[in-house]
Amino acid sequence: MSDVEWIVADYPSTSTMPAPAGLAAVSRAVVSAAADVVTTVQRAVVGQANIRTARDNAWDATLADRARNQARADLTREVAELIKLSRTY
């Protein structure tokens, strides 16, 4: 048998942990209110139908990727054609 003493510390549960500091709670409330104001102003200025969403941004990024890939493929074809033509002379 060993003579080792195991010391186990109590881990505080979430119910006994202190609430966030007042400054943090106030900061979250201010940021939340500011976000609501910005969203309301955006809707008033551009209209509900013109509000950008994450889906709109993702679709635009997909279209930009496709356009870049197409431009790269076109350029690769043109360079290959130029190399082919330069070897025939």
HUTALIN-V291884 format. One line per field, one symbol per residue. ss: DSSP state (A for helix, B for strand, O for the rest). phi: phi as a letter, one per 30 degrees, with the letter a starting at -180 (. if undefined). burial: 1 if it has 16 or more other C-alpha atoms within 10 Angstrom, else 0. A space follows every 50 residues. Layout:
BEGIN
ss=???
phi=???
burial=???
END
This chain:
BEGIN
ss=OOOOOOOOOOOOOOOOOOOOOAAAAAAAAAAAAAAAAAAAAAAAAAOAAA OOOAAAAAAAAAAAAAAAAAAAAAAAAAAAAAAAAAAAO
phi=.ccdccccddcddddcdddeeedddddddddddddddddddddddcjedc ddbdddddddddddddddddddddddddddddddddddc
burial=00000000000000000000000000000000000000000000000000 000000000000000000000000000000000000000
END
